[in-house]
Amino acid sequence: MTNDFRPDVPTTITGTPDQLVTQIDEVRNRLAANVDQLVYRASPKTVARRGLADVKARFVTPSGEPRMETIVPVVGGLVAFIGLVVVIRKIVSD
C-alpha cells in the first residue's frame, strides 16, 4: 500500500550546517502541518459534522430534494415499530 501524499524524504541528511538547519526546519514544518490536520480531523466537532453530512446525504439529494426511496422505508419501519409497541402495551395491560 503506497501513500501518494508522502513527499520524497532523503534517508540520510547531508550538507553544510546551514543546509541541515533548513532541512530540519522543513521537516518540522511538515510534521506540524500533519499534526494539525490530524487534530482537526479527530476533533469531536469535525467527526459530528461528517456524520451529519453522511446522514443528510442519505435523505437529501445534492440539489436539496428529498430522497423518497430512502425516506419511505424509514418512515414505514418507524410506523410499524410504533404500532408494534402499542399492540404489545395493549396486550400486556389487559
Contacts in CASP RR format, 6 or more apart in sequence:
PFRMAT RR
TARGET T0000
AUTHOR 0000-0000-0000
METHOD contacts of the structure
MODEL  1
MTNDFRPDVPTTITGTPDQLVTQIDEVRNRLAANVDQLVYRASPKTVARR
GLADVKARFVTPSGEPRMETIVPVVGGLVAFIGLVVVIRKIVSD
7 30 0 8 1.000
9 27 0 8 1.000
13 20 0 8 1.000
13 23 0 8 1.000
13 24 0 8 1.000
40 46 0 8 1.000
58 67 0 8 1.000
58 70 0 8 1.000
59 66 0 8 1.000
59 67 0 8 1.000
59 70 0 8 1.000
59 71 0 8 1.000
59 74 0 8 1.000
60 66 0 8 1.000
60 67 0 8 1.000
61 67 0 8 1.000
END
